[in-house]
Amino acid sequence: MLKIHNSLTGKKQEFVPLVPGEVRMYVCGITVYDYIHLGHARMLLVFDLVQRYLRSSGLRVTFVRNITDIDDKIIERAARNGEDWFELARRFTSLMHEDCAALGLQLPDFEPRATEFIGPIVAMIKTLVDKGYAYVGANGDVLYSVRRFEDYGRLSGKKIDDLRAGARVQVDDTKLDPLDFVLWKMAKPGEPSWDSPWGAGRPGWHIECSAMSTSLLGSYFDLHGGGMDLKFPHHENEIAQSCAACETPFVNIWMHNGFVRINDEKMSKSLDNFFTVRDVLATLRDPEVLRLFMLSSHYRGPINYSAAQLTQADETLLGLYRALDGASPEGGVPIETAIAQFQAAMDDDFNTPDALAVVQGVARELNSAKAARDDRLAADAAATLRAMGAVLGLLQQESRVYLKRAVGAASLSDDEIEGLLRSRRDARAAKDFAESDRIRSVLTDAGVVLEDKPGGITAWRRA
């Protein structure tokens, strides 16, 4: 049975859907004011994997991943650019969708935007005010009273008194307590706003996710995920709001993925080691390389991003596609023992490093079957690789096509390579071996690997 580490309890627990056969899952998505970066990519890939595996296990999944399209950062960036905030959010939403498609992410079932849920947001805030969990501050903002919620800090392990003593929250005379957070912000001149019982304004960040998740999935659902940086205060505040408003536990299991580090340092704009997804993908043979790299570490731990790690992922993926190359795509039946081992790894809190070890073991078996000309075993092993790859989002491309892909910008196009190969065949036929060797050197210098086969056939792939 699948076991998932629950951030709320700090332990692995058997995953039993609240409704048999169904899974309702919410993941905090992107605030759309800039290009998505590697930290976003890890979160997106982790929870794409989670929903893929749940579906492959026969469960009916409702996957919700939101978009925050109104926020201080959006308003500030738009003002700096001299453009309308709505157009900026729309533009970066479109760019995010391009990057998600490049990463091979499956579409969520619902992708709610905060500005589409102003009604439910206002209704939830009103419920919190009516129940005494929220109040109107001196400046007109509506604030959540943290001390009114007894379990505040349970997810993050933080205690209210310690937070107060740490003076991490700026003192604000408009609040009853410095820890209280904004649910509804009164509009400033020139800012976007919506009508509410407390005047024109806009929602705070935390209330958006509470309203969107409960509107689409109900007041108590199975899984809630996001990056480790959201654990506090964002998810802590979601719990406080949602439990108080709905009087339910809100979420059964909380999942959080670890940070991305750059050359053993935390990824940070201030350290100038900050990479966008599209900048990284432009240097790779294929987006699957980044996916394999991300899955090579367990989702809960940190992952160190470096050129060496990407090169290793590229070589590993090349090896898997080379194993598939030449194996019949038809008639194979997945090998039960290998599939069972793969599922056992994934059932252990989505242990992708162990799952990838199974994948590589099957690739070795496939290579042995090909060498022994055991077509039946080769077809079965190839089918097994494809089946496991479908869960991981890997190995779904035609092997011969993949192996001809270049790393970054190719110095020679496919047509140029084919032309050189024709010239090389002509030179060999004329016994001009010096010219044949010269052409081979040109191709080798361009990162093209040749494989001369019986019958005068030459296959090629990019190194």
C-alpha positions as CSV (number, residue, x, y, z in Angstrom):
1,M,0.0,0.0,0.0
2,L,1.1,3.5,-0.8
3,K,2.7,5.3,2.2
4,I,3.2,9.1,2.1
5,H,5.2,11.3,4.5
6,N,2.7,13.6,6.2
7,S,4.3,17.0,7.0
8,L,1.6,17.5,9.6
9,T,2.6,14.5,11.7
10,G,6.2,14.2,10.5
11,K,5.6,10.5,9.8
12,K,4.8,8.2,6.9
13,Q,1.3,7.0,6.9
14,E,-0.8,4.6,4.7
15,F,-2.7,6.6,2.1
16,V,-6.4,5.8,2.3
17,P,-8.5,8.1,0.2
18,L,-11.3,9.9,2.1
19,V,-13.7,8.7,-0.7
20,P,-12.8,5.1,-1.8
21,G,-11.2,5.1,-5.3
22,E,-11.0,8.9,-5.5
23,V,-8.3,11.4,-4.7
24,R,-8.8,15.2,-4.3
25,M,-5.5,17.0,-4.5
26,Y,-4.5,20.7,-4.4
27,V,-1.1,22.2,-5.1
28,C,-0.1,25.8,-4.6
29,G,0.9,27.1,-8.0
30,I,2.7,30.1,-9.4
31,T,2.5,33.8,-8.7
32,V,2.7,35.1,-12.3
33,Y,5.0,38.1,-12.3
34,D,8.2,36.6,-13.8
35,Y,9.5,33.5,-15.6
36,I,9.4,30.3,-13.6
37,H,12.7,29.1,-12.2
38,L,14.2,25.8,-11.1
39,G,12.6,25.9,-7.7
40,H,9.2,26.2,-9.4
41,A,10.2,23.4,-11.8
42,R,10.9,21.0,-9.0
43,M,7.6,21.6,-7.3
44,L,5.7,21.3,-10.6
45,L,7.5,18.0,-11.6
46,V,7.1,16.5,-8.1
47,F,3.4,16.9,-8.0
48,D,3.0,16.0,-11.7
49,L,4.7,12.7,-10.7
50,V,2.4,12.3,-7.7
51,Q,-0.8,12.6,-9.8
52,R,0.6,10.4,-12.5
53,Y,1.3,7.6,-10.1
54,L,-2.0,7.9,-8.3
55,R,-3.8,7.7,-11.7
56,S,-1.6,4.7,-12.8
57,S,-2.7,3.0,-9.6
58,G,-6.3,3.1,-10.8
59,L,-7.5,6.0,-8.6
60,R,-9.7,8.8,-10.0
61,V,-7.8,12.0,-9.3
62,T,-9.1,15.5,-9.2
63,F,-5.9,17.6,-9.4
64,V,-6.2,21.4,-8.8
65,R,-3.2,23.7,-9.2
66,N,-3.9,27.4,-8.8
67,I,-2.5,30.6,-10.3
68,T,-2.1,33.7,-8.1
69,D,-2.8,36.5,-10.6
70,I,-3.2,39.3,-8.1
71,D,-0.5,40.0,-5.6
72,D,1.8,42.8,-4.3
73,K,4.6,41.5,-6.5
74,I,2.4,41.6,-9.6
75,I,1.3,45.2,-8.9
76,E,4.9,46.3,-8.2
77,R,6.4,44.6,-11.3
78,A,3.7,46.1,-13.5
79,A,4.3,49.6,-12.1
80,R,8.0,49.2,-12.7
81,N,7.4,48.1,-16.2
82,G,4.8,50.7,-16.9
83,E,2.2,48.2,-17.9
84,D,-1.2,47.1,-16.8
85,W,-1.1,44.6,-14.0
86,F,-3.7,42.4,-15.7
87,E,-1.7,42.3,-18.9
88,L,1.5,41.4,-17.0
89,A,-0.3,38.6,-15.2
90,R,-1.8,37.4,-18.5
91,R,1.6,37.5,-20.2
92,F,3.4,35.5,-17.6
93,T,0.6,33.0,-17.3
94,S,1.0,32.3,-21.0
95,L,4.8,32.0,-20.6
96,M,4.3,29.7,-17.6
97,H,2.0,27.5,-19.7
98,E,4.8,27.3,-22.4
99,D,7.3,26.2,-19.8
100,C,5.0,23.6,-18.3
101,A,4.3,22.2,-21.8
102,A,8.1,22.0,-22.4
103,L,8.6,20.2,-19.2
104,G,6.0,17.6,-20.2
105,L,3.6,18.4,-17.4
106,Q,0.1,17.0,-17.7
107,L,-2.6,19.6,-17.3
108,P,-4.3,19.9,-14.0
109,D,-8.0,19.1,-13.9
110,F,-8.7,22.7,-12.6
111,E,-6.4,25.7,-12.8
112,P,-8.3,28.4,-10.8
113,R,-7.1,32.0,-10.8
114,A,-7.5,34.1,-7.7
115,T,-9.3,36.9,-9.6
116,E,-12.0,34.4,-10.7
117,F,-12.8,33.5,-7.0
118,I,-13.3,36.9,-5.4
119,G,-16.9,35.9,-4.5
120,P,-15.8,32.8,-2.5
121,I,-12.9,34.7,-1.0
122,V,-15.2,37.4,0.3
123,A,-17.6,34.8,1.6
124,M,-15.0,33.0,3.5
125,I,-13.6,36.2,5.1
126,K,-17.1,37.2,6.1
127,T,-17.6,33.8,7.8
128,L,-14.3,34.3,9.7
129,V,-15.4,37.8,10.8
130,D,-18.8,36.5,11.9
131,K,-17.2,33.7,14.0
132,G,-14.8,36.1,15.7
133,Y,-11.6,34.8,14.0
134,A,-11.1,38.0,12.0
135,Y,-11.5,41.7,12.6
136,V,-11.2,45.0,10.8
137,G,-8.0,46.8,11.6
138,A,-7.5,50.5,12.2
139,N,-6.5,51.1,8.6
140,G,-9.5,49.2,7.2
141,D,-7.8,45.9,6.4
142,V,-9.5,42.7,7.5
143,L,-7.0,40.6,9.6
144,Y,-7.0,37.1,10.9
145,S,-6.5,36.9,14.7
146,V,-3.9,34.1,15.0
147,R,-4.3,33.7,18.8
148,R,-7.9,32.8,18.3
149,F,-6.8,29.5,16.5
150,E,-5.6,27.1,19.2
151,D,-3.7,24.8,16.8
152,Y,-1.7,27.5,15.1
153,G,1.9,26.3,14.4
154,R,1.0,22.6,14.3
155,L,2.2,22.1,10.7
156,S,5.5,24.1,11.0
157,G,6.2,23.2,14.6
158,K,6.4,26.8,15.5
159,K,4.9,28.3,18.7
160,I,3.1,31.6,18.8
161,D,5.0,32.9,21.8
162,D,8.3,32.0,20.2
163,L,7.4,33.8,17.0
164,R,6.3,36.8,19.0
165,A,9.5,36.9,21.1
166,G,11.6,36.5,17.9
167,A,10.4,39.9,16.7
168,R,10.4,38.5,13.1
169,V,7.0,40.2,12.4
170,Q,7.1,43.9,12.0
171,V,5.1,45.8,14.6
172,D,2.0,47.3,13.1
173,D,-0.3,49.5,15.2
174,T,-3.2,48.5,12.9
175,K,-3.1,44.9,14.3
176,L,-4.1,43.5,17.6
177,D,-1.1,41.2,17.5
178,P,2.0,41.5,15.2
179,L,1.4,37.9,14.0
180,D,-2.0,38.6,12.6
181,F,-2.1,38.5,8.8
182,V,-4.2,40.2,6.2
183,L,-7.3,38.6,4.6
184,W,-8.5,41.7,2.7
185,K,-6.4,44.7,1.8
186,M,-8.0,48.1,1.4
187,A,-7.4,49.5,-2.0
188,K,-4.7,52.2,-2.5
189,P,-5.1,54.8,-5.2
190,G,-4.4,53.3,-8.6
191,E,-4.4,49.7,-7.4
192,P,-6.8,47.0,-8.7
193,S,-9.8,46.5,-6.4
194,W,-13.1,44.7,-5.9
195,D,-16.1,45.5,-3.8
196,S,-16.6,43.9,-0.4
197,P,-18.5,44.5,2.8
198,W,-15.4,46.3,4.1
199,G,-14.9,48.5,1.1
200,A,-13.0,48.3,-2.1
201,G,-9.9,46.2,-1.9
202,R,-8.3,42.9,-2.8
203,P,-7.6,39.5,-1.2
204,G,-4.5,38.7,0.8
205,W,-2.4,35.8,-0.5
206,H,-3.2,33.2,2.0
207,I,-7.0,33.4,1.8
208,E,-6.9,32.8,-2.0
209,C,-5.8,29.2,-1.7
210,S,-8.2,28.4,1.2
211,A,-11.2,29.7,-0.9
212,M,-10.1,28.1,-4.2
213,S,-9.3,24.7,-2.7
214,T,-12.4,24.3,-0.6
215,S,-14.6,25.7,-3.4
216,L,-13.3,23.0,-5.9
217,L,-12.5,20.1,-3.6
218,G,-14.7,20.5,-0.6
219,S,-13.9,21.5,3.0
220,Y,-11.9,18.2,3.7
221,F,-9.8,16.7,1.0
222,D,-6.9,14.2,0.6
223,L,-3.7,15.9,-0.4
224,H,-2.2,19.4,-0.3
225,G,1.2,20.1,-1.7
226,G,3.8,22.7,-2.3
227,G,7.4,23.7,-1.8
228,M,9.0,23.6,1.6
229,D,9.2,27.4,1.6
230,L,5.3,27.5,1.8
231,K,5.1,25.4,5.0
232,F,5.3,28.6,7.0
233,P,3.5,30.9,7.0
234,H,1.4,30.2,3.9
235,H,0.2,26.7,4.6
236,E,0.0,27.3,8.3
237,N,-2.3,30.2,7.6
238,E,-4.3,28.2,5.2
239,I,-5.0,25.7,7.9
240,A,-6.0,28.4,10.4
241,Q,-8.4,30.0,7.9
242,S,-9.9,26.9,6.5
243,C,-10.4,24.9,9.7
244,A,-11.9,28.0,11.4
245,A,-14.3,28.7,8.5
246,C,-15.3,25.2,7.6
247,E,-15.0,23.4,11.0
248,T,-13.3,20.4,9.4
249,P,-9.7,19.1,9.4
250,F,-9.2,20.7,6.0
251,V,-6.5,18.4,4.6
252,N,-5.7,14.7,5.3
253,I,-2.0,14.6,4.2
254,W,0.3,17.6,3.6
255,M,3.3,17.1,1.2
256,H,6.3,19.4,0.8
257,N,9.2,19.1,-1.6
258,G,12.7,20.2,-0.8
259,F,14.8,23.1,-2.0
260,V,17.0,23.3,-5.1
261,R,20.6,24.3,-4.4
262,I,23.1,25.6,-6.9
263,N,26.6,24.2,-6.6
264,D,25.9,23.5,-2.9
265,E,24.5,27.0,-2.2
266,K,20.9,27.9,-1.8
267,M,19.5,29.2,-5.1
268,S,19.2,33.0,-4.7
269,K,19.0,36.1,-6.9
270,S,21.3,37.9,-4.5
271,L,24.0,35.2,-5.1
272,D,23.5,35.5,-8.8
273,N,22.9,31.7,-9.1
274,F,19.3,32.0,-10.1
275,F,18.2,30.1,-13.3
276,T,14.9,30.2,-15.2
277,V,13.5,27.0,-16.7
278,R,13.7,28.3,-20.2
279,D,17.3,29.3,-19.8
280,V,18.2,25.9,-18.5
281,L,16.2,24.0,-21.2
282,A,18.0,25.9,-23.9
283,T,21.2,24.2,-22.9
284,L,19.9,20.6,-22.8
285,R,19.3,17.9,-25.3
286,D,15.7,17.5,-24.2
287,P,13.5,18.7,-21.3
288,E,13.4,15.0,-20.1
289,V,17.0,15.5,-19.0
290,L,15.9,18.1,-16.4
291,R,13.0,15.8,-15.3
292,L,15.4,12.8,-14.8
293,F,17.7,15.0,-12.9
294,M,14.9,16.2,-10.6
295,L,13.6,12.7,-10.0
296,S,17.1,11.3,-9.2
297,S,16.7,12.7,-5.7
298,H,13.9,12.0,-3.2
299,Y,11.3,14.8,-3.4
300,R,11.5,15.7,0.3
301,G,15.3,16.3,0.3
302,P,17.3,19.1,-1.2
303,I,18.7,18.7,-4.6
304,N,22.0,20.2,-5.8
305,Y,21.9,21.6,-9.3
306,S,25.2,21.7,-11.3
307,A,26.5,21.2,-14.8
308,A,28.0,17.9,-13.7
309,Q,24.7,16.6,-12.4
310,L,22.9,17.5,-15.6
311,T,25.6,15.8,-17.7
312,Q,25.2,12.7,-15.6
313,A,21.4,12.8,-16.1
314,D,21.9,13.3,-19.9
315,E,24.2,10.3,-20.1
316,T,21.8,8.2,-18.1
317,L,18.9,9.1,-20.3
318,L,20.9,8.5,-23.5
319,G,21.7,5.0,-22.1
320,L,18.0,4.2,-21.6
321,Y,17.1,5.4,-25.1
322,R,20.0,3.4,-26.6
323,A,18.6,0.3,-24.8
324,L,15.2,1.0,-26.4
325,D,16.7,1.6,-29.8
326,G,16.2,-1.4,-32.1
327,A,13.9,-3.2,-29.7
328,S,10.5,-4.0,-31.2
329,P,7.8,-1.6,-29.9
330,E,5.1,-4.2,-30.7
331,G,3.9,-7.3,-28.8
332,G,5.8,-6.8,-25.6
333,V,4.3,-7.5,-22.2
334,P,5.6,-5.7,-19.1
335,I,7.7,-8.0,-16.8
336,E,5.6,-8.5,-13.6
337,T,8.5,-8.8,-11.2
338,A,10.1,-5.5,-12.4
339,I,6.8,-3.7,-12.3
340,A,6.2,-5.0,-8.8
341,Q,9.7,-3.7,-7.7
342,F,9.0,-0.3,-9.4
343,Q,5.6,0.0,-7.6
344,A,7.2,-1.0,-4.3
345,A,9.6,1.9,-4.6
346,M,6.9,4.4,-5.6
347,D,4.7,3.1,-2.8
348,D,7.4,4.1,-0.4
349,D,6.6,7.8,-0.4
350,F,7.3,8.2,-4.1
351,N,10.9,7.0,-3.8
352,T,12.1,7.9,-7.3
353,P,15.8,7.1,-6.8
354,D,14.9,3.5,-6.1
355,A,12.3,3.4,-8.9
356,L,15.0,4.7,-11.3
357,A,17.3,1.9,-10.1
358,V,14.7,-0.6,-11.2
359,V,14.4,1.2,-14.6
360,Q,18.1,1.0,-15.1
361,G,18.1,-2.7,-14.2
362,V,15.5,-3.4,-16.8
363,A,17.6,-1.4,-19.4
364,R,20.5,-3.7,-18.7
365,E,18.3,-6.8,-19.1
366,L,17.1,-5.3,-22.4
367,N,20.6,-4.8,-23.7
368,S,21.5,-8.4,-22.8
369,A,18.4,-9.7,-24.6
370,K,19.3,-7.7,-27.7
371,A,22.8,-9.0,-27.6
372,A,21.5,-12.6,-27.3
373,R,18.9,-11.9,-30.1
374,D,16.1,-12.8,-27.8
375,D,13.5,-10.7,-29.5
376,R,10.7,-11.9,-27.1
377,L,12.5,-10.9,-23.9
378,A,13.7,-7.7,-25.6
379,A,10.1,-6.7,-26.5
380,D,8.9,-7.4,-22.9
381,A,11.8,-5.4,-21.4
382,A,11.1,-2.5,-23.8
383,A,7.4,-2.6,-22.9
384,T,8.4,-2.6,-19.2
385,L,10.6,0.5,-19.7
386,R,7.9,2.3,-21.5
387,A,5.3,1.5,-18.8
388,M,7.6,2.7,-16.0
389,G,8.6,5.7,-18.0
390,A,5.0,6.7,-18.5
391,V,4.6,7.1,-14.7
392,L,7.8,9.1,-14.5
393,G,7.2,11.2,-17.6
394,L,10.2,9.7,-19.3
395,L,11.0,7.5,-22.3
396,Q,7.9,8.2,-24.3
397,Q,9.7,9.5,-27.4
398,E,10.9,7.5,-30.4
399,S,14.4,6.4,-29.5
400,R,15.9,7.0,-32.9
401,V,14.6,10.6,-32.9
402,Y,15.7,11.2,-29.4
403,L,19.2,10.0,-30.0
404,K,19.6,12.4,-32.9
405,R,18.9,15.4,-30.7
406,A,21.7,17.9,-30.0
407,V,22.8,19.4,-26.7
408,G,21.9,23.1,-26.9
409,A,22.3,24.6,-30.3
410,A,23.5,22.0,-32.8
411,S,26.5,22.9,-34.9
412,L,25.2,20.7,-37.7
413,S,21.5,20.1,-38.6
414,D,20.1,16.7,-39.3
415,D,20.0,17.4,-43.0
416,E,23.7,18.5,-43.0
417,I,24.6,15.3,-41.1
418,E,22.8,13.1,-43.6
419,G,24.5,15.0,-46.5
420,L,27.9,14.3,-45.0
421,L,27.0,10.7,-44.5
422,R,26.1,10.4,-48.2
423,S,29.5,11.9,-49.1
424,R,31.2,9.5,-46.8
425,R,29.4,6.5,-48.3
426,D,30.5,7.7,-51.8
427,A,34.1,8.1,-50.6
428,R,34.2,4.6,-49.2
429,A,32.7,3.2,-52.3
430,A,35.5,4.9,-54.3
431,K,38.0,3.6,-51.8
432,D,38.9,7.2,-50.9
433,F,39.5,6.3,-47.2
434,A,41.3,9.5,-46.4
435,E,38.2,11.5,-47.4
436,S,36.0,9.1,-45.5
437,D,38.1,9.5,-42.4
438,R,38.1,13.3,-42.8
439,I,34.3,13.4,-43.0
440,R,34.1,11.1,-39.9
441,S,36.3,13.6,-38.1
442,V,34.1,16.5,-39.0
443,L,31.1,14.7,-37.7
444,T,32.9,13.6,-34.5
445,D,34.0,17.2,-33.8
446,A,30.3,18.2,-34.2
447,G,29.3,15.8,-31.5
448,V,28.0,13.1,-33.9
449,V,28.6,9.4,-33.1
450,L,28.6,7.0,-36.0
451,E,27.8,3.3,-35.8
452,D,28.8,1.4,-39.0
453,K,26.6,-1.6,-39.4
454,P,26.6,-4.6,-41.8
455,G,25.4,-3.9,-45.3
456,G,27.0,-0.5,-45.5
457,I,24.5,1.1,-43.2
458,T,25.6,3.8,-40.9
459,A,23.5,4.9,-38.0
460,W,24.2,8.1,-36.1
461,R,23.3,9.9,-32.9
462,R,24.4,13.0,-31.1
463,A,26.9,12.6,-28.3
